[in-house]
Amino acid sequence: MTQSKTDNQRPPRAIIGFHRDEEDHWVADLICGHTQHVRHLPPWINRPWVMTEAGRARMMGYRLRCKQCLDEGKTG
C-alpha cells in the first residue's frame, strides 16, 4: 500500500494519551489537541500494541500524521 501525497503532507503529532470512544475503540490523543483512532483490526489494520496498557505506554510520544491539522492548515 502506498501513501498519497496528502498522507505525506500531514504533519506528525506526538501521542500524549489514549481513551476509548463510544464504540469501545482506542483513540490516540495528539499534542495538537486532535484525536486519531488506533484500531487493531487484522488483517487490514495491525496494531497489536494498542491492546495492552504496556503497548500503549510504549507508544507515548510516537508521532502520527494528523489529517485534521492538514485540513486546518496547521503544518508546523
Backbone atoms as SQL, in Angstrom:
CREATE TABLE atoms (id INTEGER PRIMARY KEY, chain TEXT, resi INTEGER, resn TEXT, atom TEXT, x REAL, y REAL, z REAL);
INSERT INTO atoms VALUES
  (1, 'A', 1, 'MET', 'N', 0.848, -1.176, 0.000),
  (2, 'A', 1, 'MET', 'CA', 0.000, 0.000, 0.000),
  (3, 'A', 1, 'MET', 'C', 0.891, 1.236, 0.000),
  (4, 'A', 2, 'THR', 'N', 0.635, 2.177, -0.885),
  (5, 'A', 2, 'THR', 'CA', 1.437, 3.380, -0.962),
  (6, 'A', 2, 'THR', 'C', 0.684, 4.550, -0.354),
  (7, 'A', 3, 'GLN', 'N', 1.453, 5.512, 0.160),
  (8, 'A', 3, 'GLN', 'CA', 0.843, 6.697, 0.730),
  (9, 'A', 3, 'GLN', 'C', 0.610, 7.723, -0.358),
  (10, 'A', 4, 'SER', 'N', -0.477, 8.466, -0.232),
  (11, 'A', 4, 'SER', 'CA', -0.743, 9.545, -1.173),
  (12, 'A', 4, 'SER', 'C', 0.065, 10.767, -0.763),
  (13, 'A', 5, 'LYS', 'N', 0.135, 11.746, -1.654),
  (14, 'A', 5, 'LYS', 'CA', 0.814, 12.984, -1.315),
  (15, 'A', 5, 'LYS', 'C', 0.175, 13.614, -0.085),
  (16, 'A', 6, 'THR', 'N', -1.148, 13.527, 0.021),
  (17, 'A', 6, 'THR', 'CA', -1.842, 14.100, 1.169),
  (18, 'A', 6, 'THR', 'C', -1.355, 13.456, 2.459),
  (19, 'A', 7, 'ASP', 'N', -1.196, 12.128, 2.484),
  (20, 'A', 7, 'ASP', 'CA', -0.704, 11.445, 3.672),
  (21, 'A', 7, 'ASP', 'C', 0.671, 11.968, 4.060),
  (22, 'A', 8, 'ASN', 'N', 1.546, 12.164, 3.070),
  (23, 'A', 8, 'ASN', 'CA', 2.895, 12.633, 3.345),
  (24, 'A', 8, 'ASN', 'C', 2.928, 14.084, 3.794),
  (25, 'A', 9, 'GLN', 'N', 1.912, 14.844, 3.466),
  (26, 'A', 9, 'GLN', 'CA', 1.847, 16.249, 3.860),
  (27, 'A', 9, 'GLN', 'C', 1.289, 16.428, 5.265),
  (28, 'A', 10, 'ARG', 'N', 0.666, 15.406, 5.798),
  (29, 'A', 10, 'ARG', 'CA', 0.091, 15.523, 7.136),
  (30, 'A', 10, 'ARG', 'C', 1.215, 15.716, 8.150),
  (31, 'A', 11, 'PRO', 'N', 1.105, 16.745, 8.991),
  (32, 'A', 11, 'PRO', 'CA', 2.164, 16.980, 9.963),
  (33, 'A', 11, 'PRO', 'C', 2.165, 15.913, 11.060),
  (34, 'A', 12, 'PRO', 'N', 3.354, 15.437, 11.437),
  (35, 'A', 12, 'PRO', 'CA', 3.429, 14.442, 12.506),
  (36, 'A', 12, 'PRO', 'C', 3.183, 15.096, 13.873),
  (37, 'A', 13, 'ARG', 'N', 2.353, 14.446, 14.671),
  (38, 'A', 13, 'ARG', 'CA', 2.000, 14.952, 16.001),
  (39, 'A', 13, 'ARG', 'C', 2.180, 13.843, 17.034),
  (40, 'A', 14, 'ALA', 'N', 2.758, 14.177, 18.164),
  (41, 'A', 14, 'ALA', 'CA', 3.043, 13.194, 19.213),
  (42, 'A', 14, 'ALA', 'C', 1.772, 12.741, 19.923),
  (43, 'A', 15, 'ILE', 'N', 1.744, 11.458, 20.272),
  (44, 'A', 15, 'ILE', 'CA', 0.663, 10.900, 21.090),
  (45, 'A', 15, 'ILE', 'C', 0.926, 11.297, 22.538),
  (46, 'A', 16, 'ILE', 'N', -0.086, 11.861, 23.197),
  (47, 'A', 16, 'ILE', 'CA', 0.060, 12.256, 24.593),
  (48, 'A', 16, 'ILE', 'C', -0.881, 11.492, 25.518),
  (49, 'A', 17, 'GLY', 'N', -1.738, 10.660, 24.961),
  (50, 'A', 17, 'GLY', 'CA', -2.658, 9.877, 25.774),
  (51, 'A', 17, 'GLY', 'C', -3.557, 9.015, 24.901),
  (52, 'A', 18, 'PHE', 'N', -4.394, 8.230, 25.567),
  (53, 'A', 18, 'PHE', 'CA', -5.335, 7.351, 24.880),
  (54, 'A', 18, 'PHE', 'C', -6.659, 7.357, 25.624),
  (55, 'A', 19, 'HIS', 'N', -7.723, 7.137, 24.902),
  (56, 'A', 19, 'HIS', 'CA', -9.032, 6.918, 25.509),
  (57, 'A', 19, 'HIS', 'C', -9.838, 6.016, 24.571),
  (58, 'A', 20, 'ARG', 'N', -10.975, 5.548, 25.044),
  (59, 'A', 20, 'ARG', 'CA', -11.859, 4.723, 24.215),
  (60, 'A', 20, 'ARG', 'C', -13.054, 5.564, 23.782),
  (61, 'A', 21, 'ASP', 'N', -13.505, 5.322, 22.545),
  (62, 'A', 21, 'ASP', 'CA', -14.671, 6.041, 22.054),
  (63, 'A', 21, 'ASP', 'C', -15.947, 5.323, 22.479),
  (64, 'A', 22, 'GLU', 'N', -17.084, 5.823, 21.997),
  (65, 'A', 22, 'GLU', 'CA', -18.387, 5.252, 22.380),
  (66, 'A', 22, 'GLU', 'C', -18.583, 3.833, 21.880),
  (67, 'A', 23, 'GLU', 'N', -17.794, 3.413, 20.889),
  (68, 'A', 23, 'GLU', 'CA', -17.872, 2.035, 20.388),
  (69, 'A', 23, 'GLU', 'C', -16.773, 1.152, 20.972),
  (70, 'A', 24, 'ASP', 'N', -16.071, 1.668, 21.978),
  (71, 'A', 24, 'ASP', 'CA', -15.019, 0.944, 22.697),
  (72, 'A', 24, 'ASP', 'C', -13.746, 0.740, 21.862),
  (73, 'A', 25, 'HIS', 'N', -13.532, 1.590, 20.847),
  (74, 'A', 25, 'HIS', 'CA', -12.307, 1.561, 20.059),
  (75, 'A', 25, 'HIS', 'C', -11.288, 2.501, 20.696),
  (76, 'A', 26, 'TRP', 'N', -10.004, 2.159, 20.586),
  (77, 'A', 26, 'TRP', 'CA', -8.957, 3.017, 21.132),
  (78, 'A', 26, 'TRP', 'C', -8.720, 4.215, 20.227),
  (79, 'A', 27, 'VAL', 'N', -8.524, 5.371, 20.873),
  (80, 'A', 27, 'VAL', 'CA', -8.282, 6.637, 20.197),
  (81, 'A', 27, 'VAL', 'C', -7.034, 7.271, 20.821),
  (82, 'A', 28, 'ALA', 'N', -6.108, 7.726, 19.977),
  (83, 'A', 28, 'ALA', 'CA', -4.921, 8.426, 20.464),
  (84, 'A', 28, 'ALA', 'C', -5.242, 9.912, 20.591),
  (85, 'A', 29, 'ASP', 'N', -4.822, 10.497, 21.716),
  (86, 'A', 29, 'ASP', 'CA', -4.915, 11.939, 21.918),
  (87, 'A', 29, 'ASP', 'C', -3.592, 12.531, 21.461),
  (88, 'A', 30, 'LEU', 'N', -3.641, 13.479, 20.536),
  (89, 'A', 30, 'LEU', 'CA', -2.427, 14.062, 19.970),
  (90, 'A', 30, 'LEU', 'C', -2.119, 15.407, 20.613),
  (91, 'A', 31, 'ILE', 'N', -0.845, 15.765, 20.598),
  (92, 'A', 31, 'ILE', 'CA', -0.389, 17.002, 21.234),
  (93, 'A', 31, 'ILE', 'C', -1.056, 18.247, 20.654),
  (94, 'A', 32, 'CYS', 'N', -1.515, 18.174, 19.421),
  (95, 'A', 32, 'CYS', 'CA', -2.159, 19.309, 18.762),
  (96, 'A', 32, 'CYS', 'C', -3.601, 19.521, 19.242),
  (97, 'A', 33, 'GLY', 'N', -4.113, 18.579, 20.031),
  (98, 'A', 33, 'GLY', 'CA', -5.488, 18.682, 20.510),
  (99, 'A', 33, 'GLY', 'C', -6.471, 17.835, 19.717),
  (100, 'A', 34, 'HIS', 'N', -6.011, 17.256, 18.617),
  (101, 'A', 34, 'HIS', 'CA', -6.861, 16.381, 17.811),
  (102, 'A', 34, 'HIS', 'C', -6.738, 14.943, 18.302),
  (103, 'A', 35, 'THR', 'N', -7.550, 14.079, 17.728),
  (104, 'A', 35, 'THR', 'CA', -7.523, 12.663, 18.079),
  (105, 'A', 35, 'THR', 'C', -7.447, 11.825, 16.815),
  (106, 'A', 36, 'GLN', 'N', -7.016, 10.581, 16.978),
  (107, 'A', 36, 'GLN', 'CA', -6.958, 9.662, 15.845),
  (108, 'A', 36, 'GLN', 'C', -7.206, 8.247, 16.340),
  (109, 'A', 37, 'HIS', 'N', -8.112, 7.523, 15.671),
  (110, 'A', 37, 'HIS', 'CA', -8.349, 6.130, 16.024),
  (111, 'A', 37, 'HIS', 'C', -7.090, 5.306, 15.779),
  (112, 'A', 38, 'VAL', 'N', -6.824, 4.384, 16.681),
  (113, 'A', 38, 'VAL', 'CA', -5.686, 3.466, 16.548),
  (114, 'A', 38, 'VAL', 'C', -6.202, 2.037, 16.744),
  (115, 'A', 39, 'ARG', 'N', -7.099, 1.646, 15.874),
  (116, 'A', 39, 'ARG', 'CA', -7.748, 0.338, 15.963),
  (117, 'A', 39, 'ARG', 'C', -6.798, -0.792, 15.586),
  (118, 'A', 40, 'HIS', 'N', -7.044, -1.941, 16.173),
  (119, 'A', 40, 'HIS', 'CA', -6.371, -3.184, 15.805),
  (120, 'A', 40, 'HIS', 'C', -7.436, -4.078, 15.185),
  (121, 'A', 41, 'LEU', 'N', -7.463, -4.099, 13.847),
  (122, 'A', 41, 'LEU', 'CA', -8.483, -4.861, 13.120),
  (123, 'A', 41, 'LEU', 'C', -7.811, -5.685, 12.023),
  (124, 'A', 42, 'PRO', 'N', -7.068, -6.730, 12.415),
  (125, 'A', 42, 'PRO', 'CA', -6.390, -7.537, 11.390),
  (126, 'A', 42, 'PRO', 'C', -7.397, -8.140, 10.419),
  (127, 'A', 43, 'PRO', 'N', -7.023, -8.363, 9.185),
  (128, 'A', 43, 'PRO', 'CA', -5.698, -8.146, 8.597),
  (129, 'A', 43, 'PRO', 'C', -5.527, -6.751, 8.012),
  (130, 'A', 44, 'TRP', 'N', -6.549, -5.912, 8.049),
  (131, 'A', 44, 'TRP', 'CA', -6.463, -4.591, 7.424),
  (132, 'A', 44, 'TRP', 'C', -5.634, -3.611, 8.253),
  (133, 'A', 45, 'ILE', 'N', -5.820, -3.591, 9.530),
  (134, 'A', 45, 'ILE', 'CA', -5.068, -2.700, 10.418),
  (135, 'A', 45, 'ILE', 'C', -4.443, -3.566, 11.505),
  (136, 'A', 46, 'ASN', 'N', -3.121, -3.566, 11.576),
  (137, 'A', 46, 'ASN', 'CA', -2.424, -4.437, 12.516),
  (138, 'A', 46, 'ASN', 'C', -1.683, -3.589, 13.550),
  (139, 'A', 47, 'ARG', 'N', -2.331, -3.354, 14.676),
  (140, 'A', 47, 'ARG', 'CA', -1.743, -2.585, 15.771),
  (141, 'A', 47, 'ARG', 'C', -1.950, -3.335, 17.092),
  (142, 'A', 48, 'PRO', 'N', -1.290, -4.479, 17.258),
  (143, 'A', 48, 'PRO', 'CA', -1.495, -5.244, 18.486),
  (144, 'A', 48, 'PRO', 'C', -1.061, -4.497, 19.747),
  (145, 'A', 49, 'TRP', 'N', -0.161, -3.539, 19.605),
  (146, 'A', 49, 'TRP', 'CA', 0.310, -2.776, 20.756),
  (147, 'A', 49, 'TRP', 'C', -0.816, -2.022, 21.459),
  (148, 'A', 50, 'VAL', 'N', -1.876, -1.685, 20.737),
  (149, 'A', 50, 'VAL', 'CA', -2.954, -0.913, 21.335),
  (150, 'A', 50, 'VAL', 'C', -3.782, -1.747, 22.317),
  (151, 'A', 51, 'MET', 'N', -3.644, -3.059, 22.261),
  (152, 'A', 51, 'MET', 'CA', -4.475, -3.938, 23.080),
  (153, 'A', 51, 'MET', 'C', -4.009, -4.057, 24.528),
  (154, 'A', 52, 'THR', 'N', -2.790, -3.608, 24.833),
  (155, 'A', 52, 'THR', 'CA', -2.292, -3.720, 26.210),
  (156, 'A', 52, 'THR', 'C', -1.871, -2.354, 26.738),
  (157, 'A', 53, 'GLU', 'N', -1.943, -2.212, 28.040),
  (158, 'A', 53, 'GLU', 'CA', -1.517, -0.968, 28.674),
  (159, 'A', 53, 'GLU', 'C', -0.034, -0.709, 28.424),
  (160, 'A', 54, 'ALA', 'N', 0.771, -1.761, 28.499),
  (161, 'A', 54, 'ALA', 'CA', 2.210, -1.616, 28.252),
  (162, 'A', 54, 'ALA', 'C', 2.473, -1.196, 26.803),
  (163, 'A', 55, 'GLY', 'N', 1.747, -1.765, 25.866),
  (164, 'A', 55, 'GLY', 'CA', 1.906, -1.407, 24.463),
  (165, 'A', 55, 'GLY', 'C', 1.559, 0.051, 24.216),
  (166, 'A', 56, 'ARG', 'N', 0.464, 0.508, 24.802),
  (167, 'A', 56, 'ARG', 'CA', 0.077, 1.916, 24.641),
  (168, 'A', 56, 'ARG', 'C', 1.110, 2.826, 25.293),
  (169, 'A', 57, 'ALA', 'N', 1.622, 2.432, 26.452),
  (170, 'A', 57, 'ALA', 'CA', 2.640, 3.244, 27.143),
  (171, 'A', 57, 'ALA', 'C', 3.894, 3.390, 26.281),
  (172, 'A', 58, 'ARG', 'N', 4.278, 2.316, 25.570),
  (173, 'A', 58, 'ARG', 'CA', 5.454, 2.385, 24.696),
  (174, 'A', 58, 'ARG', 'C', 5.255, 3.364, 23.546),
  (175, 'A', 59, 'MET', 'N', 4.027, 3.601, 23.161),
  (176, 'A', 59, 'MET', 'CA', 3.745, 4.464, 22.016),
  (177, 'A', 59, 'MET', 'C', 3.557, 5.940, 22.409),
  (178, 'A', 60, 'MET', 'N', 3.610, 6.241, 23.690),
  (179, 'A', 60, 'MET', 'CA', 3.515, 7.636, 24.122),
  (180, 'A', 60, 'MET', 'C', 4.670, 8.404, 23.485),
  (181, 'A', 61, 'GLY', 'N', 4.376, 9.519, 22.851),
  (182, 'A', 61, 'GLY', 'CA', 5.383, 10.318, 22.188),
  (183, 'A', 61, 'GLY', 'C', 5.574, 9.949, 20.722),
  (184, 'A', 62, 'TYR', 'N', 5.071, 8.772, 20.318),
  (185, 'A', 62, 'TYR', 'CA', 5.155, 8.371, 18.915),
  (186, 'A', 62, 'TYR', 'C', 4.349, 9.371, 18.090),
  (187, 'A', 63, 'ARG', 'N', 4.826, 9.679, 16.904),
  (188, 'A', 63, 'ARG', 'CA', 4.164, 10.687, 16.074),
  (189, 'A', 63, 'ARG', 'C', 3.282, 10.043, 15.008),
  (190, 'A', 64, 'LEU', 'N', 2.040, 10.466, 14.991),
  (191, 'A', 64, 'LEU', 'CA', 1.088, 10.075, 13.955),
  (192, 'A', 64, 'LEU', 'C', 0.835, 11.283, 13.067),
  (193, 'A', 65, 'ARG', 'N', 0.567, 11.036, 11.817),
  (194, 'A', 65, 'ARG', 'CA', 0.280, 12.138, 10.892),
  (195, 'A', 65, 'ARG', 'C', -1.177, 12.584, 11.066),
  (196, 'A', 66, 'CYS', 'N', -1.360, 13.872, 11.335),
  (197, 'A', 66, 'CYS', 'CA', -2.684, 14.415, 11.679),
  (198, 'A', 66, 'CYS', 'C', -3.378, 15.044, 10.476),
  (199, 'A', 67, 'LYS', 'N', -4.427, 14.383, 10.003),
  (200, 'A', 67, 'LYS', 'CA', -5.209, 14.897, 8.879),
  (201, 'A', 67, 'LYS', 'C', -5.946, 16.179, 9.267),
  (202, 'A', 68, 'GLN', 'N', -6.408, 16.263, 10.501),
  (203, 'A', 68, 'GLN', 'CA', -7.156, 17.446, 10.927),
  (204, 'A', 68, 'GLN', 'C', -6.273, 18.695, 10.898),
  (205, 'A', 69, 'CYS', 'N', -5.005, 18.570, 11.294),
  (206, 'A', 69, 'CYS', 'CA', -4.094, 19.719, 11.228),
  (207, 'A', 69, 'CYS', 'C', -3.894, 20.147, 9.778),
  (208, 'A', 70, 'LEU', 'N', -3.736, 19.183, 8.878),
  (209, 'A', 70, 'LEU', 'CA', -3.568, 19.497, 7.462),
  (210, 'A', 70, 'LEU', 'C', -4.805, 20.214, 6.932),
  (211, 'A', 71, 'ASP', 'N', -5.983, 19.708, 7.283),
  (212, 'A', 71, 'ASP', 'CA', -7.234, 20.316, 6.838),
  (213, 'A', 71, 'ASP', 'C', -7.387, 21.755, 7.360),
  (214, 'A', 72, 'GLU', 'N', -6.842, 22.021, 8.554),
  (215, 'A', 72, 'GLU', 'CA', -6.937, 23.355, 9.149),
  (216, 'A', 72, 'GLU', 'C', -5.759, 24.249, 8.756),
  (217, 'A', 73, 'GLY', 'N', -4.827, 23.715, 7.978),
  (218, 'A', 73, 'GLY', 'CA', -3.687, 24.496, 7.540),
  (219, 'A', 73, 'GLY', 'C', -2.575, 24.603, 8.563),
  (220, 'A', 74, 'LYS', 'N', -2.594, 23.767, 9.610),
  (221, 'A', 74, 'LYS', 'CA', -1.551, 23.782, 10.647),
  (222, 'A', 74, 'LYS', 'C', -0.479, 22.777, 10.253),
  (223, 'A', 75, 'THR', 'N', 0.582, 23.241, 9.648),
  (224, 'A', 75, 'THR', 'CA', 1.621, 22.331, 9.172),
  (225, 'A', 75, 'THR', 'C', 2.847, 22.344, 10.064),
  (226, 'A', 76, 'GLY', 'N', 2.976, 23.284, 10.937),
  (227, 'A', 76, 'GLY', 'CA', 4.179, 23.377, 11.765),
  (228, 'A', 76, 'GLY', 'C', 4.010, 22.807, 13.129);
